[in-house]
Amino acid sequence: MKPRLLIIGIALVLAVAFVAWWLSPKQAVKRRTNSLLQTLTLDAGTGKLSRHAGEYRLDALLAPQVELENPSIAEANGTFDRGEMTAAYSWLCDQAKQTRFKTGDLHSITINGDQAKVEISLTALVELPTYNPADGSFEVVFDWVKSEDGWRLRKAVWRQK
């Protein structure tokens, strides 16, 4: 009987440790960052309906106001409200041949209360019919803020490598 209790005890400790790790702020912000990049990725040949379904996922990831800094796309600089961001995403869904955002090195995740910063390397491709406004390697900093319903993106700063 005792070995069985020991196995159950170890399994419970491992389960509690896994849940604590999974629910930790660092892991939550990391999952939100990956979800954002997956939402922004639009595969070539994907139908518009399935692309536009991403608007709901994107809306759930954005703070009411989002600041963007991107030296290679002048129109994508400034502070935008969530509605403007989802409208821009909708336009991208209609216009882009494809978009790809692939994570590289995750440099750091810093949590400070209800603020989080993710520093990451990634490769990005935004292919529009007449030009590619993003194509290459970038260093990106995502600033997240914790709200009632989870972490939301407040700021993204992109720098080409």
C-alpha positions, 0 to 999 in steps of 0.5 A: 500500500505504501508504494502506491501512496508514494506514487500518488503523492509524487504524481500530485506534487508533479501535477501541482508543479505543472499547473503552477508553471503553466499558470505563471505570468511568464508562461501566460505572456509567452503563450499570448505572444505565440498566439499573436504571431500565429494570428498574424500569420496568413497562409497563402491560399487560405480563404478569406472567411478563415482569415477573417476569423482571426479578427476575433483572436486578435481583438482578444489580444489587444489593449484598448490602445496599442502603440506601434513602432516600425521603421520599415512601414511608415503607416504602421507607426503611432498609437491606434485604438483596438478597432483601428487595429482589427480594421487594419488586420481585416484589410491585411486579410483581404490584400495579403498573398501571405504573411509569416511570422516565425519566432527565433530566439526568445531573449527575455520575458520580464514581469513587473506587476501587471506589466510584461515585456517580451524581447524576441527575434523573429523572421517576418514576411508580409507579401502584398500584391505589389510589394513586401513591406516586411521581409527579413529578420527583426528584433521585436519588443512586445509590451503587455499589460494585464487586464481583467481577462488576461494579458493584452498587447500595449506596445510593439517595437520592431527593428530590422536586424 
